[in-house]
């Protein structure tokens, strides 16, 4: 579809109030799922980040990398083990997680952004003592950790120097321990500690659905006070529970809005930020 110059001008004019609203603000994006493994979606995502950076938004990109970890484990002949849907991370697996997340995946994302004229620096939770953690309590998941502290200085220094911090969620602990941290949880903690305007979790579904089998039943807006009721009704269930919990915790700790967006839609972040339309589910 060809867009006329007049239509382009109207689109830019409509976006201007939103650009002014978010300029100078911090937005934390958790990047994962289909948007990370599909090259077309990845290109769109990186272009979105560059545009946001170009109009003065302080973007912090926190990423996962499950598919790459799985491929590397298969390559070395190590079986992936999960407990209640969470990856069990023994010491050997932790070495692979650290190598893949803080190495291959992290630096690949930096390169993608730089190729689109963005400016980025790859970091992980070990850098500058950014993410401090302890062994997760309750269920034994090996080297999976719970966050106890975020040191934002390395993040704010990176932003101040004009770069997008791209963060792999590997954390340090007492006695030189290294822990694997859930990327949604890390993004929520980082957003709260930075006082971010928004937290955005990229997913592979439209958002919170009233009927999980019908994408037309999207719930676009949720007040966090309604979350317990939605949980009792079974509307928030399964894999959506930890994502909603992250959003609720972030909002309670001062993040302006939290969003669960469909990363399968190209430029979904731009649609959410710079238009009246909005996509996904917003929690406030």
Backbone bond lengths (Angstrom), bond angles and torsions (degrees), N, CA, C in turn:
res aa  C-N    CA-C-N  psi(-1)  N-CA   C-N-CA  omega(-1)  CA-C   N-CA-C  phi
1 X - - - 1.464 - - 1.526 109.22 -
2 X 1.341 114.97 126.07 1.458 120.22 179.65 1.527 109.97 -86.51
3 X 1.323 115.73 132.56 1.459 121.29 179.46 1.523 108.48 -105.24
4 X 1.319 116.45 129.45 1.461 120.35 -179.24 1.523 110.03 -73.15
5 X 1.326 115.38 160.57 1.469 119.90 177.09 1.523 111.26 -60.99
6 X 1.340 115.95 -35.03 1.464 120.23 178.17 1.522 111.16 -63.15
7 X 1.340 116.34 -42.94 1.465 120.74 178.60 1.526 110.61 -65.68
8 X 1.335 116.58 -39.04 1.464 119.68 177.60 1.530 110.44 -60.65
9 X 1.337 115.97 -43.01 1.459 120.24 -179.75 1.528 111.10 -63.45
10 X 1.339 117.15 -39.84 1.463 121.04 179.06 1.534 111.02 -64.19
11 X 1.333 115.53 -41.59 1.472 120.10 179.71 1.522 110.39 -61.41
12 X 1.333 116.22 -44.80 1.467 120.25 -179.76 1.528 111.03 -65.59
13 X 1.334 116.07 -39.92 1.462 120.07 -179.77 1.531 110.71 -65.06
14 X 1.332 116.67 -39.49 1.460 120.68 178.93 1.527 111.88 -67.86
15 X 1.334 115.67 -30.35 1.465 120.14 -179.02 1.526 112.28 -78.46
16 X 1.334 117.94 -21.05 1.464 121.65 -172.94 1.526 113.65 -54.81
17 X 1.338 120.46 -47.89 1.479 118.66 -179.22 1.528 112.72 -59.46
18 X 1.328 116.87 -34.04 1.461 120.58 -179.92 1.529 110.78 -73.73
19 X 1.330 115.85 -38.08 1.467 119.86 176.47 1.527 109.82 -61.25
20 X 1.343 116.05 -43.98 1.467 120.17 178.56 1.526 111.16 -64.81
21 X 1.318 116.54 -36.16 1.470 121.81 -178.27 1.530 111.45 -64.71
22 X 1.331 117.01 -39.95 1.465 120.35 -172.80 1.527 114.07 -99.37
23 X 1.327 117.65 -8.86 1.467 119.80 178.44 1.524 109.79 -59.14
24 X 1.319 115.60 129.55 1.457 120.93 -179.59 1.516 114.36 84.37
25 X 1.329 117.34 -6.63 1.460 121.89 179.01 1.533 110.29 -90.47
26 X 1.329 115.67 160.22 1.459 121.09 178.44 1.522 109.95 -103.93
27 X 1.334 115.43 131.19 1.461 121.74 176.61 1.522 107.74 -125.90
28 X 1.336 115.73 123.81 1.462 121.65 179.59 1.521 108.39 -99.76
29 X 1.333 115.94 126.48 1.462 121.67 -178.91 1.522 109.18 -116.80
30 X 1.333 116.28 123.88 1.461 119.96 170.51 1.511 107.35 -92.13
31 X 1.328 115.04 121.76 1.460 122.25 -171.71 1.518 109.31 -112.66
32 X 1.327 115.92 124.06 1.454 120.12 179.05 1.512 109.98 -171.38
33 X 1.327 116.32 -168.52 1.456 121.34 177.27 1.514 113.21 68.17
34 X 1.348 115.62 -151.00 1.457 123.03 -174.91 1.522 112.18 -60.44
35 X 1.324 116.47 -35.21 1.465 120.74 -178.37 1.520 111.55 -63.07
36 X 1.323 116.53 -16.77 1.459 120.76 -176.83 1.517 112.93 -96.87
37 X 1.343 117.16 -21.84 1.464 119.62 -176.04 1.527 112.79 -108.87
38 X 1.327 117.40 -18.38 1.457 121.33 176.31 1.530 108.32 -88.24
39 X 1.325 117.15 121.42 1.464 120.45 -172.73 1.522 112.90 -63.74
40 X 1.327 117.22 -37.58 1.473 120.03 178.90 1.525 110.70 -64.61
41 X 1.341 116.04 -44.11 1.462 120.21 178.94 1.526 110.90 -67.77
42 X 1.330 116.40 -36.65 1.464 119.96 178.52 1.527 110.53 -63.71
43 X 1.337 116.56 -43.77 1.467 120.16 178.17 1.529 110.99 -59.99
44 X 1.340 115.91 -43.16 1.462 120.10 179.35 1.521 110.60 -63.43
45 X 1.329 116.37 -41.79 1.459 121.14 -179.78 1.518 111.40 -62.59
46 X 1.321 116.76 -46.53 1.463 120.18 -178.94 1.534 110.97 -64.55
47 X 1.337 116.26 -38.09 1.471 119.72 176.31 1.520 111.15 -63.17
48 X 1.334 116.79 -39.16 1.464 121.13 178.06 1.525 110.86 -62.03
49 X 1.341 116.16 -43.70 1.469 120.12 -178.93 1.525 110.37 -63.83
50 X 1.333 116.37 -41.56 1.467 120.12 179.41 1.528 110.17 -63.55
51 X 1.314 116.96 -42.78 1.475 120.01 178.79 1.523 110.09 -61.92
52 X 1.325 116.88 -45.95 1.470 120.49 179.57 1.523 110.69 -59.57
53 X 1.328 116.31 -43.64 1.465 120.28 178.33 1.521 110.42 -62.81
54 X 1.323 116.46 -38.90 1.465 121.60 -175.76 1.527 112.41 -67.10
55 X 1.347 117.47 -28.22 1.471 120.00 -179.41 1.532 111.40 -97.59
56 X 1.339 116.62 13.82 1.460 120.08 170.34 1.509 116.15 93.97
57 X 1.336 118.03 11.77 1.460 120.93 176.84 1.524 109.16 -85.13
58 X 1.315 116.87 134.78 1.468 121.62 176.84 1.525 108.99 -86.40
59 X 1.309 116.02 100.98 1.464 121.43 -176.46 1.528 109.76 -95.08
60 X 1.326 116.02 133.30 1.463 122.41 172.12 1.522 106.54 -119.62
61 X 1.319 116.80 121.11 1.467 121.90 -176.71 1.524 109.27 -106.77
62 X 1.338 116.06 117.88 1.461 122.42 178.05 1.529 106.68 -110.55
63 X 1.318 116.92 130.12 1.469 117.53 -172.56 1.516 113.54 -127.57
64 X 1.342 113.80 156.06 1.453 122.75 169.81 1.517 109.46 -99.19
65 X 1.333 115.50 -153.83 1.464 119.66 179.92 1.514 112.48 169.59
66 X 1.343 116.33 32.98 1.454 121.11 -177.17 1.524 114.95 -53.65
67 X 1.342 119.35 -48.62 1.471 119.72 -179.24 1.531 113.24 -59.75
68 X 1.334 117.44 -39.37 1.464 120.37 178.59 1.529 111.04 -67.69
69 X 1.327 116.51 -37.74 1.469 120.19 176.72 1.523 110.04 -63.85
70 X 1.341 116.86 -44.31 1.461 120.70 179.33 1.526 111.44 -59.82
71 X 1.343 116.03 -43.05 1.472 119.49 -179.47 1.522 111.24 -63.62
72 X 1.332 117.24 -40.87 1.452 119.60 -179.69 1.525 111.11 -68.36
73 X 1.322 117.69 -39.50 1.460 120.95 177.29 1.531 110.55 -61.82
74 X 1.333 116.49 -41.46 1.462 119.99 176.58 1.526 111.12 -62.84
75 X 1.323 116.30 -39.29 1.464 120.93 -178.17 1.524 111.72 -63.11
76 X 1.332 116.50 -36.05 1.474 119.70 -179.49 1.532 111.43 -93.81
77 X 1.338 116.26 6.07 1.457 120.03 175.51 1.510 114.85 76.07
78 X 1.334 117.09 26.67 1.466 120.78 -179.60 1.518 109.60 -109.27
79 X 1.321 116.40 128.32 1.454 121.61 -176.80 1.530 110.52 -79.40
80 X 1.329 115.74 136.48 1.463 120.48 175.11 1.521 109.04 -74.67
81 X 1.318 116.91 134.66 1.458 122.20 -179.58 1.518 109.03 -121.96
82 X 1.336 115.90 132.82 1.460 120.08 -178.69 1.533 109.93 -124.54
83 X 1.323 115.72 142.81 1.457 123.08 176.69 1.522 107.77 -122.66
84 X 1.334 116.61 115.80 1.476 120.90 -177.02 1.526 111.68 52.42
85 X 1.329 115.72 40.21 1.462 121.36 177.53 1.511 115.62 81.39
86 X 1.344 117.71 -1.30 1.461 122.03 179.98 1.526 110.03 -107.68
87 X 1.340 115.91 141.25 1.454 120.32 -177.02 1.528 111.36 -69.56
88 X 1.343 116.07 125.24 1.461 120.08 171.16 1.525 107.47 -77.75
89 X 1.330 116.49 127.59 1.461 121.63 -173.10 1.523 109.68 -120.98
90 X 1.346 115.94 94.62 1.463 118.56 174.41 1.528 108.80 -77.61
91 X 1.325 117.56 179.10 1.471 120.58 -174.02 1.531 111.78 -62.81
92 X 1.337 117.13 -39.57 1.470 119.55 179.15 1.527 110.56 -66.27
93 X 1.344 116.17 -42.90 1.458 119.76 177.59 1.524 111.04 -63.82
94 X 1.348 116.98 -36.96 1.460 120.86 179.74 1.516 110.87 -61.85
95 X 1.322 117.37 -38.45 1.463 120.12 177.00 1.523 110.91 -61.03
96 X 1.337 115.99 -39.86 1.465 120.54 179.75 1.522 110.21 -70.72
97 X 1.350 116.49 -41.65 1.469 120.37 177.86 1.526 110.19 -58.29
98 X 1.325 116.40 -46.75 1.465 120.46 -179.31 1.525 110.86 -63.09
99 X 1.311 116.42 -43.35 1.471 120.56 -179.24 1.535 111.03 -63.55
100 X 1.339 116.40 -44.53 1.461 120.48 -175.48 1.526 111.50 -74.74
101 X 1.342 116.95 -49.45 1.464 119.94 -176.19 1.519 112.85 -68.61
102 X 1.347 115.77 -54.38 1.468 119.79 -175.71 1.519 111.94 -78.90
103 X 1.323 116.76 -14.35 1.458 121.09 -179.78 1.513 111.98 -104.99
104 X 1.317 116.42 -91.28 1.465 122.14 -172.04 1.525 113.35 -55.09
105 X 1.339 117.02 -55.24 1.460 119.67 -174.55 1.526 111.05 -66.46
106 X 1.318 116.76 -47.88 1.456 121.51 -176.92 1.524 111.84 -59.73
107 X 1.321 116.31 -48.53 1.475 119.26 -176.07 1.524 111.47 -73.22
108 X 1.337 116.92 -27.66 1.462 119.66 174.83 1.523 111.20 -64.93
109 X 1.345 116.29 -39.84 1.465 119.79 178.78 1.523 110.99 -68.05
110 X 1.320 116.76 -39.01 1.467 119.95 175.58 1.521 109.90 -58.66
111 X 1.315 115.87 -46.16 1.468 120.41 -178.47 1.524 111.22 -63.04
112 X 1.344 116.85 -42.75 1.471 120.16 178.78 1.525 110.98 -59.02
113 X 1.324 116.52 -43.28 1.461 119.95 -178.73 1.525 110.88 -67.74
114 X 1.315 116.63 -43.02 1.469 121.11 -179.97 1.528 111.20 -63.33
115 X 1.325 117.33 -34.85 1.464 120.89 179.71 1.522 111.89 -66.50
116 X 1.335 116.48 -19.08 1.465 120.88 177.96 1.528 111.29 -104.19
117 X 1.318 115.25 25.16 1.466 123.81 176.40 1.522 112.82 68.37
118 X 1.343 117.14 19.44 1.448 119.95 171.35 1.519 109.92 -85.30
119 X 1.323 115.84 172.44 1.468 121.45 176.71 1.521 107.84 -125.60
120 X 1.332 116.32 122.06 1.457 119.78 -174.52 1.520 110.77 -142.00
121 X 1.329 115.06 153.02 1.460 122.17 172.34 1.520 107.45 -130.26
122 X 1.334 116.12 128.99 1.445 121.74 179.19 1.521 111.18 -83.87
123 X 1.320 116.25 130.15 1.462 122.59 -178.72 1.527 109.29 -133.47
124 X 1.321 115.85 163.40 1.461 120.24 166.84 1.520 108.11 -135.75
125 X 1.310 116.60 172.03 1.458 120.38 -174.57 1.507 114.74 -63.52
126 X 1.351 117.44 -14.49 1.456 121.17 177.65 1.530 111.72 -78.09
127 X 1.323 117.23 -23.61 1.470 121.22 -175.50 1.523 110.55 -71.80
128 X 1.330 115.69 122.94 1.460 120.25 178.88 1.514 113.28 63.86
129 X 1.340 116.92 21.47 1.468 119.30 -176.77 1.512 112.38 59.98
130 X 1.342 116.93 35.39 1.463 120.86 -172.62 1.527 112.79 -62.12
131 X 1.335 117.17 -49.03 1.467 120.93 -178.61 1.521 108.59 -119.57
132 X 1.322 115.98 117.39 1.465 121.95 175.74 1.521 108.27 -106.59
133 X 1.335 116.17 137.63 1.454 119.97 -174.57 1.518 111.04 -142.08
134 X 1.322 114.23 169.51 1.467 122.16 172.17 1.523 107.36 -130.65
135 X 1.310 116.34 165.35 1.461 120.69 179.17 1.528 109.75 -60.70
136 X 1.335 115.94 135.72 1.459 120.37 -179.25 1.525 110.55 -61.75
137 X 1.326 115.60 134.78 1.451 121.06 179.67 1.527 111.00 -94.61
138 X 1.297 116.11 162.15 1.463 120.77 174.84 1.507 113.39 96.25
139 X 1.325 117.45 -58.40 1.459 122.39 178.50 1.520 108.38 -126.42
140 X 1.325 116.72 137.60 1.461 120.75 -177.22 1.526 109.91 -81.88
141 X 1.332 115.81 107.60 1.466 121.50 177.45 1.521 110.97 -115.50
142 X 1.333 116.75 20.66 1.461 120.23 179.20 1.511 111.39 72.49
143 X 1.316 115.85 -122.10 1.473 121.75 -175.91 1.522 112.79 -91.13
144 X 1.320 117.53 31.22 1.463 121.68 172.33 1.524 107.65 -88.73
145 X 1.332 115.81 131.65 1.454 119.51 -172.64 1.509 115.06 -114.67
146 X 1.333 114.10 162.47 1.460 123.18 170.04 1.520 108.35 -107.99
147 X 1.319 117.42 133.71 1.466 121.11 -178.97 1.526 109.87 -70.64
148 X 1.323 114.95 136.42 1.468 119.38 174.44 1.526 111.67 -117.68
149 X 1.350 116.77 -17.91 1.473 118.65 -178.06 1.527 110.23 -162.10
150 X 1.329 115.71 142.53 1.469 122.37 172.23 1.526 108.47 -119.46
151 X 1.319 116.24 125.87 1.462 121.57 173.30 1.527 106.83 -102.84
152 X 1.324 115.89 108.63 1.467 119.93 -171.98 1.526 114.22 -84.40
153 X 1.323 118.31 -4.66 1.467 119.78 -171.54 1.524 112.78 -58.06
154 X 1.326 117.00 -45.07 1.459 118.58 -178.95 1.537 110.79 -64.37
155 X 1.342 116.57 -30.25 1.466 120.28 178.26 1.529 110.22 -72.09
156 X 1.330 116.59 -48.94 1.468 119.58 -178.05 1.527 111.65 -67.23
157 X 1.328 117.22 -34.04 1.464 119.83 176.68 1.527 110.61 -65.16
158 X 1.325 116.60 -39.66 1.469 121.24 178.72 1.520 110.72 -63.92
159 X 1.337 116.22 -43.93 1.471 120.41 178.05 1.524 110.61 -63.67
160 X 1.330 116.52 -43.66 1.469 120.86 -178.67 1.518 112.05 -61.34
161 X 1.319 116.54 -29.41 1.469 121.12 178.70 1.528 112.34 -84.38
162 X 1.343 117.94 1.96 1.459 121.35 174.17 1.517 114.95 91.64
163 X 1.324 117.07 19.86 1.463 120.81 -178.55 1.527 111.28 -114.88
164 X 1.335 115.71 153.10 1.457 121.85 170.20 1.525 107.98 -86.27
165 X 1.346 119.07 119.60 1.459 120.01 173.93 1.535 109.45 -73.57
166 X 1.325 116.27 124.76 1.465 121.18 175.36 1.525 106.54 -111.14
167 X 1.332 116.20 114.90 1.471 120.97 -164.23 1.522 112.04 -114.85
168 X 1.345 114.71 123.86 1.460 121.93 171.39 1.523 108.24 -90.95
169 X 1.327 116.85 137.99 1.458 120.50 -169.73 1.534 111.90 -92.70
170 X 1.317 114.82 64.23 1.463 123.44 170.63 1.524 106.19 -108.68
171 X 1.331 116.94 127.52 1.469 120.71 -172.77 1.515 111.59 -117.52
172 X 1.335 115.06 157.09 1.456 121.64 176.24 1.513 111.26 -99.76
173 X 1.354 115.78 151.73 1.455 120.64 178.54 1.510 111.56 -136.53
174 X 1.302 116.28 -174.11 1.464 121.86 -178.56 1.518 111.14 -62.44
175 X 1.336 115.48 143.14 1.450 120.73 176.26 1.513 114.64 68.32
176 X 1.329 117.09 22.14 1.459 120.47 178.65 1.519 114.21 82.07
177 X 1.338 117.63 11.61 1.467 120.89 178.25 1.528 110.28 -66.54
178 X 1.336 115.34 149.29 1.464 121.86 177.31 1.521 107.92 -123.55
179 X 1.334 116.24 135.21 1.455 120.51 -174.76 1.529 111.63 -126.74
180 X 1.323 114.41 147.60 1.459 122.82 172.11 1.526 107.66 -88.72
181 X 1.340 116.63 128.59 1.465 121.80 -176.58 1.528 109.53 -117.89
182 X 1.324 116.85 135.51 1.457 121.10 174.31 1.532 109.67 -57.70
183 X 1.326 116.93 129.62 1.468 120.70 -173.19 1.522 112.60 -68.89
184 X 1.332 118.45 -33.73 1.467 120.64 176.75 1.527 110.23 -62.12
185 X 1.340 115.50 -46.00 1.463 120.20 -179.27 1.527 110.48 -64.12
186 X 1.332 116.46 -44.00 1.465 119.90 179.63 1.521 111.22 -61.46
187 X 1.336 117.15 -42.40 1.464 120.89 179.70 1.523 110.84 -62.29
188 X 1.343 116.72 -40.62 1.465 120.34 -180.00 1.526 110.87 -65.33
189 X 1.333 117.32 -43.67 1.466 120.79 177.73 1.521 111.17 -62.23
190 X 1.323 116.66 -45.67 1.469 120.94 -178.57 1.528 110.25 -63.04
191 X 1.346 116.84 -43.56 1.465 120.88 179.20 1.528 110.70 -60.07
192 X 1.332 116.43 -42.69 1.461 120.26 -179.30 1.522 111.30 -65.96
193 X 1.321 117.10 -44.63 1.469 120.59 -178.04 1.526 111.78 -68.22
194 X 1.322 117.23 -28.79 1.468 120.88 178.22 1.530 112.18 -85.16
195 X 1.332 117.88 -9.24 1.459 120.41 -174.34 1.517 111.24 63.89
196 X 1.331 116.50 42.60 1.468 121.78 -173.51 1.532 111.73 -65.93
197 X 1.311 114.65 149.64 1.463 120.91 174.87 1.521 110.48 -69.22
198 X 1.327 115.50 -38.84 1.459 120.28 -178.41 1.530 110.85 -143.53
199 X 1.328 114.33 148.56 1.461 123.12 166.19 1.521 106.49 -115.71
200 X 1.326 116.65 128.53 1.464 121.17 -179.80 1.526 108.66 -122.13
201 X 1.334 116.20 121.33 1.463 121.74 175.14 1.523 108.65 -104.70
202 X 1.322 116.78 117.00 1.454 121.52 177.76 1.534 108.59 -83.51
203 X 1.349 116.60 129.05 1.461 121.74 -177.24 1.525 110.02 -129.61
204 X 1.331 115.16 -176.39 1.464 120.70 178.03 1.527 112.06 -109.19
205 X 1.338 116.17 19.35 1.459 120.63 173.87 1.523 108.18 -133.52
206 X 1.331 116.71 168.89 1.473 120.39 -173.30 1.521 112.25 -66.80
207 X 1.312 116.32 -27.62 1.459 121.38 -176.03 1.512 107.89 150.69
208 X 1.329 117.35 -152.50 1.455 120.61 177.08 1.526 108.61 -79.70
209 X 1.326 115.96 124.69 1.457 121.77 -177.23 1.522 110.36 -109.14
210 X 1.330 116.21 138.32 1.467 119.69 175.41 1.529 109.78 -66.92
211 X 1.329 116.16 -36.08 1.466 123.10 173.09 1.521 106.80 -120.90
212 X 1.338 117.30 112.18 1.466 120.52 -172.79 1.524 113.47 -61.41
213 X 1.330 117.09 -16.64 1.462 120.59 -179.57 1.523 112.96 -97.76
214 X 1.321 117.21 3.25 1.473 121.51 -177.42 1.521 109.33 -132.66
215 X 1.334 116.59 105.19 1.464 120.84 -177.10 1.525 112.97 -69.60
216 X 1.322 116.73 -10.52 1.472 119.75 177.12 1.525 111.49 -79.78
217 X 1.337 117.47 -4.71 1.478 120.49 -178.43 1.531 110.70 -100.08
218 X 1.305 116.75 29.45 1.465 121.67 179.01 1.532 111.17 -56.61
219 X 1.331 115.60 134.99 1.470 121.38 172.20 1.524 106.55 -98.89
220 X 1.339 118.90 106.72 1.466 120.38 -170.81 1.526 114.73 -74.58
221 X 1.341 117.01 -29.64 1.468 120.40 -174.97 1.525 109.05 -136.82
222 X 1.336 115.84 134.08 1.470 121.47 178.56 1.519 108.82 -134.31
223 X 1.341 116.61 126.61 1.451 120.98 168.82 1.521 107.14 -80.78
224 X 1.328 117.73 133.17 1.461 119.30 -173.94 1.529 112.34 -61.27
225 X 1.335 117.64 -20.09 1.465 120.24 177.20 1.534 111.56 -68.92
226 X 1.340 116.78 -19.01 1.469 121.16 179.96 1.527 112.82 -88.96
227 X 1.329 117.51 -6.52 1.467 120.83 -175.10 1.529 112.65 -61.49
228 X 1.346 120.65 -46.20 1.481 118.86 178.94 1.528 112.97 -56.68
229 X 1.328 117.16 -40.52 1.467 120.92 179.07 1.524 110.49 -63.89
230 X 1.335 117.42 -43.19 1.462 121.06 179.32 1.522 111.17 -65.28
231 X 1.318 116.72 -32.15 1.462 120.01 175.91 1.529 110.86 -69.05
232 X 1.337 117.23 -43.74 1.465 120.60 178.65 1.522 111.42 -62.20
233 X 1.333 116.40 -33.32 1.467 120.93 179.77 1.530 111.97 -78.49
234 X 1.316 117.14 -6.87 1.462 120.89 -179.65 1.516 114.01 80.13
235 X 1.343 117.08 6.94 1.467 120.53 178.97 1.524 109.90 -72.48
236 X 1.330 115.96 -40.26 1.465 120.50 171.69 1.523 106.68 -95.09
237 X 1.324 116.31 110.04 1.460 120.52 -175.77 1.525 109.65 -151.17
238 X 1.331 115.78 169.99 1.458 121.34 174.72 1.516 113.12 56.73
239 X 1.338 115.71 -135.61 1.460 121.69 -176.75 1.514 114.08 -68.27
240 X 1.353 116.90 -13.90 1.460 119.21 178.90 1.529 111.34 -76.82
241 X 1.334 117.74 -23.33 1.469 120.67 -177.05 1.531 111.70 -57.96
242 X 1.358 119.44 -53.10 1.472 117.48 -178.17 1.526 113.33 -65.33
243 X 1.344 118.01 -31.24 1.468 120.00 178.66 1.533 110.68 -67.39
244 X 1.326 115.70 -44.99 1.466 119.55 178.25 1.523 109.87 -63.89
245 X 1.336 116.79 -41.69 1.466 120.24 179.20 1.526 110.96 -58.52
246 X 1.337 116.86 -41.03 1.476 120.88 177.96 1.525 110.83 -61.94
247 X 1.327 115.86 -44.15 1.465 120.33 -179.67 1.527 111.14 -64.32
248 X 1.330 116.37 -43.42 1.466 120.76 179.81 1.527 110.23 -61.76
249 X 1.321 116.22 -46.48 1.463 120.13 -179.51 1.525 111.03 -61.36
250 X 1.339 117.12 -41.90 1.464 120.54 179.90 1.523 111.37 -62.87
251 X 1.339 117.06 -45.23 1.471 120.92 -179.04 1.525 110.39 -65.68
252 X 1.328 116.52 -42.13 1.466 119.63 178.73 1.525 111.90 -61.62
253 X 1.324 115.93 -29.00 1.459 119.91 -178.25 1.531 112.15 -95.08
254 X 1.331 117.47 13.74 1.454 119.84 169.00 1.511 117.88 110.20
255 X 1.329 118.50 -3.15 1.469 119.60 175.98 1.529 108.10 -69.56
256 X 1.333 116.18 135.78 1.463 120.38 -173.83 1.516 113.87 -59.23
257 X 1.317 116.74 -53.16 1.458 123.33 -179.15 1.524 108.21 -145.13
258 X 1.324 116.30 149.29 1.461 121.31 173.36 1.519 108.10 -122.82
259 X 1.322 116.28 139.19 1.458 121.21 -174.50 1.527 110.45 -129.07
260 X 1.312 115.68 138.97 1.466 121.95 169.25 1.518 105.96 -109.54
261 X 1.348 116.00 111.40 1.462 121.36 -173.24 1.526 111.08 -113.53
262 X 1.323 114.69 152.60 1.461 121.86 178.39 1.525 109.39 -82.98
263 X 1.335 115.96 105.23 1.457 120.14 -179.62 1.514 113.92 -72.25
264 X 1.344 117.42 -4.96 1.470 120.21 177.01 1.521 111.47 -79.50
265 X 1.332 116.72 -12.89 1.463 121.03 179.78 1.523 108.45 -93.85
266 X 1.348 118.81 117.93 1.467 119.90 178.63 1.528 111.04 -57.48
267 X 1.321 116.01 137.14 1.470 123.82 176.24 1.531 112.77 62.45
268 X 1.334 117.48 28.55 1.465 120.00 -178.82 1.532 111.79 -61.11
269 X 1.334 117.51 -31.27 1.465 120.24 178.91 1.525 110.37 -66.01
270 X 1.328 116.81 -43.26 1.468 119.70 -179.91 1.528 110.82 -65.08
271 X 1.336 116.56 -39.01 1.464 119.75 178.53 1.523 109.60 -61.63
272 X 1.338 116.05 -41.86 1.467 120.46 -179.27 1.521 111.73 -67.66
273 X 1.318 116.63 -44.38 1.458 120.54 -173.02 1.521 113.68 -78.44
274 X 1.330 116.76 -41.67 1.456 120.32 -165.64 1.519 114.81 -113.60
275 X 1.337 117.46 21.68 1.464 119.49 177.70 1.517 110.08 -144.11
276 X 1.335 116.07 166.44 1.463 121.83 175.58 1.522 111.30 -77.86
277 X 1.320 115.81 -14.49 1.462 120.63 -170.66 1.526 111.95 -69.46
278 X 1.305 116.61 -55.43 1.461 120.73 -177.57 1.527 111.12 70.42
279 X 1.315 115.69 153.90 1.463 121.07 176.49 1.529 107.45 -141.12
280 X 1.317 116.47 161.38 1.452 120.19 175.28 1.526 113.00 72.19
281 X 1.334 115.63 -158.71 1.469 122.97 -178.43 1.506 110.58 -115.96
282 X 1.316 116.58 129.87 1.463 122.25 177.71 1.524 109.15 -106.38
283 X 1.338 115.49 132.29 1.466 121.12 175.08 1.514 108.94 -111.41
284 X 1.337 115.54 135.73 1.467 120.30 -178.44 1.512 109.74 -139.73
